[in-house]
Amino acid sequence: MAALIYVMGVLVMSVSSILLLVSYARVRRRLLLWSGVCFAGLAASNAILVVDLVLLPEVNLYVWRLAVAAGAMLVLVFGLVWESEK
């Protein structure tokens, strides 16, 4: 049951990322780009969660998960700061 929830998290983040990036391609608002990249990073973090807890439970990927999620959030913070300066 937990594996299903983890996979659903990956799917939701991936679909959100795709929708944001498609919207960016249509209207060219850079905040949509930063948000789409952030959600793609969060989807990657959730994918690492699936690998860590479901596929390879004997391997500890906790630090990698957090690093990818932190990088994704830093991209969004950078985008927010960059857009507020203009």
Secondary structure by P-SEA (a helix, b strand, c coil): caaaaaaaaaaaaaaaaaaaaaaaaacccaaaaaaaaaaaaaaaaaaaaaaaccccccccaaaaaaaaaaaaaaaaaaaaaaaaac
